[in-house]
Amino acid sequence: MKVTKKDDYQLLTAREVASLLHVSKAQAYRLIQQGELKSIRFGRTVRVRPEDLEAFIQRNTCSS
């Protein structure tokens, strides 16, 4: 993988995910822990790729 610009490697924290989804930080961690939202771990640090958050939103969007 070749990283060419800053946006190519931006990762979201659980707090940022929670803010974007309008849920608590605990709920964001729960989604990650249960495997509903893909994440990247570095030791105790958890990050979410923006495209994985977008895929989660798409999978959970209800059509009327």
C-alpha positions in Angstrom: 0.0 0.0 0.0 1.3 3.4 -0.9 0.3 6.4 1.2 0.5 9.5 -0.9 -1.4 12.1 1.2 -2.5 12.7 4.7 -6.1 11.7 4.1 -5.0 8.2 2.9 -4.1 7.2 6.5 -6.6 9.2 8.6 -7.9 6.9 11.4 -10.8 7.8 13.7 -10.8 7.3 17.5 -13.8 5.8 19.3 -14.7 9.2 20.5 -14.8 10.6 17.0 -16.9 7.6 15.8 -19.3 8.1 18.7 -19.6 11.8 17.8 -20.2 11.0 14.1 -22.9 8.4 14.9 -24.4 10.5 17.8 -24.0 7.7 20.3 -22.0 7.3 23.5 -18.3 6.4 23.5 -19.3 3.2 25.3 -21.7 2.3 22.5 -19.0 2.9 19.9 -16.6 0.6 21.7 -19.4 -2.0 22.0 -19.9 -1.9 18.2 -16.2 -2.4 17.7 -16.0 -5.2 20.4 -18.9 -7.1 18.9 -17.3 -6.9 15.4 -20.1 -4.9 13.9 -17.6 -2.1 13.1 -14.2 -3.1 11.8 -11.3 -1.6 13.7 -7.5 -1.5 13.8 -5.7 -2.2 17.1 -2.3 -1.2 18.3 -1.9 -2.6 21.7 -4.7 -0.9 23.7 -5.4 1.7 21.1 -8.3 1.3 18.8 -8.9 3.2 15.5 -11.5 3.0 12.7 -10.9 3.7 9.1 -13.4 6.2 7.7 -14.3 3.7 4.9 -15.1 1.1 7.5 -17.4 3.5 9.3 -19.1 4.4 6.0 -19.6 0.7 5.2 -21.1 0.2 8.7 -23.5 3.1 8.0 -24.5 1.7 4.6 -25.1 -1.8 6.0 -27.3 -0.4 8.8 -29.3 2.1 6.7 -33.0 1.2 6.4 -34.8 1.9 3.2 -38.4 3.3 3.5 
